[in-house]
Amino acid sequence: MFHQTIVIGNVGKDPESRSMPNGRAVVNFSLAANENWRDKDGEKQQHTEWYNCSAFGKTAEVISEYVKKGNLLTVVGRQRTDKYEDKDGNTKFSVKLIVDSVKLMPRIERPSEEERPARTSRSAAKPRDEEPAGQPEFFDDDIPF
């Protein structure tokens, strides 16, 4: 069964590339995905989930050439969970994202509070049934339904 994981996040450090013994390219990098919300008291909260990512072949070559620390990426891949024992004999798990494709996303700057337009109340807003300016009306009496 095939599964996909899609993560949008910022690259944590410049990708590290190398070649496998068979000559195939491999690149490793970390990706930070942020989640923001307000708690019940209205305080801003944030959680960052870190992903260890690996890409192979042509995808690895493209990443090593174009991706840098801080870039915003959309990564599509498959999760792999590895089980290992640490030096004390404790069982640990490591989750890795095997990258199938990436898309470099443009950086969108949010306007500051001063630059944001003032919010209007619903009653001050334009009525919903009003036709937007510059939009043609399409009424055709010949339509059979």
Secondary structure, DSSP 8 states (H G I E B T S, - for coil): ----EEEEEEE-S--EEEE-TTS-EEEEEEEEEEEEEE-TTS-EEEEEEEEEEEEEHHHHHHHHHH--TT-EEEEEEEEEEEEEE-TTS-EEEEEEEEEEEEEEE-------TTTS-----GGGS--TTS--TT------TT---
